[in-house]
Amino acid sequence: EKINALTAESADQGENAATAGASSQETSTVSNSTLEITTNLDVVQEVRSGTEVQIIKISGEVINKSDEARALTPISAYLLDGNGSVLTSWPVRPASDFLEPRSSTTYSTQLENPDPTGVEVEIKFDSGG
């Protein structure tokens, strides 16, 4: 049920992924030559109407490190099991879908009551870029 230690992997934008996991807040950064995704992950327990709810809260920033304006490709979050198989995925919507040179935008998303076999969260550009 616990999310594993935070890691980050660099690759081309289409394969960039920040993987994160924790029972408390964790931070990760992944980048290529033009775009960078920073990820903050916090797993919390809340009680709602007497029922305990686990929530994975994810927030971060997408940074355009280049001197040219960039349109953002879609970003998704993935909950993975111990074998790296995707248990669920959902779109992550940054506050802006276009970045001026040397600028950034933020994003946040959450997953309530995640599959208990989930051990890792991955944030990545869906494709292209």
C-alpha positions in Angstrom: 0.0 0.0 0.0 2.9 2.4 0.5 4.3 4.3 -2.4 8.0 3.6 -3.0 10.9 6.1 -2.7 11.0 9.0 -5.2 13.0 8.6 -8.3 13.4 10.6 -11.6 14.4 9.5 -15.1 15.5 11.7 -18.0 14.8 10.9 -21.6 13.4 12.6 -24.7 10.3 14.7 -23.9 7.9 12.0 -25.2 9.4 9.6 -22.6 10.1 12.0 -19.8 8.8 10.7 -16.6 9.0 11.7 -13.0 8.2 8.8 -10.7 7.2 9.6 -7.1 6.0 7.9 -4.0 5.7 8.5 -0.4 3.8 8.4 2.8 4.8 12.0 3.2 5.7 14.8 0.7 8.4 14.0 -1.9 9.8 16.1 -4.8 11.2 15.1 -8.2 12.4 16.9 -11.3 12.8 15.6 -14.8 14.0 17.5 -17.8 15.3 17.6 -21.3 16.9 20.3 -23.4 13.8 22.5 -23.5 11.1 21.5 -20.9 11.3 20.5 -17.3 8.6 19.0 -15.1 8.9 19.3 -11.3 6.7 17.1 -9.2 5.6 17.3 -5.6 3.8 14.3 -4.2 2.0 14.0 -0.9 0.0 11.0 0.2 -2.5 11.9 2.9 -5.2 10.2 5.0 -8.4 12.2 5.5 -11.5 11.3 7.4 -14.7 12.2 5.6 -18.1 11.3 7.2 -16.3 8.9 9.5 -14.6 7.1 6.7 -10.8 7.2 6.1 -9.8 8.2 2.6 -6.3 8.0 1.1 -5.5 10.7 -1.3 -2.4 11.0 -3.5 -1.9 14.8 -4.1 0.4 15.8 -7.0 1.4 19.3 -7.9 4.3 20.8 -9.8 5.5 23.1 -12.5 6.4 22.8 -16.2 9.2 25.1 -17.1 10.2 26.2 -20.6 14.0 26.4 -20.4 14.4 27.5 -24.0 14.5 30.9 -25.7 11.5 30.0 -27.8 7.8 29.8 -27.0 6.5 26.2 -26.6 3.1 24.6 -26.8 2.8 21.9 -24.1 2.1 18.3 -25.1 -0.5 16.6 -22.9 0.7 15.3 -19.5 -0.7 12.3 -17.7 -0.3 10.7 -14.3 0.0 6.9 -14.0 -0.4 4.7 -10.9 1.9 1.6 -11.3 2.0 -1.7 -9.5 5.2 -3.4 -8.3 5.8 -4.9 -11.8 5.5 -1.5 -13.5 2.1 -2.2 -15.0 -0.4 0.7 -15.2 -3.2 0.3 -12.7 -4.9 3.6 -13.6 -4.0 6.8 -15.5 -5.6 10.2 -15.8 -4.8 13.5 -17.6 -3.0 16.3 -15.8 -4.0 19.8 -16.9 -1.4 22.5 -16.4 -2.8 26.0 -15.8 -1.6 27.0 -19.3 -1.0 25.0 -22.5 1.5 27.4 -23.9 4.8 28.7 -22.4 6.7 31.8 -23.4 10.5 31.6 -23.4 12.0 31.0 -20.0 8.6 30.8 -18.3 6.6 28.3 -16.4 3.1 27.1 -15.5 1.8 25.0 -12.6 -0.4 21.9 -12.4 -2.1 19.9 -9.7 -4.1 16.7 -9.6 -5.2 14.1 -7.1 -6.3 10.5 -6.9 -8.6 9.4 -4.1 -8.6 5.8 -2.8 -5.9 4.5 -5.1 -5.6 0.8 -5.8 -3.8 -0.6 -2.8 -1.4 -2.5 -5.1 -0.1 0.8 -6.4 3.5 1.4 -5.5 4.6 4.2 -7.8 3.2 7.3 -9.4 4.6 8.5 -12.8 4.1 11.9 -14.4 5.1 12.2 -18.0 4.5 13.9 -21.4 2.1 11.7 -23.4 4.0 12.1 -26.7 5.7 14.3 -29.2 6.9 17.7 -28.3 
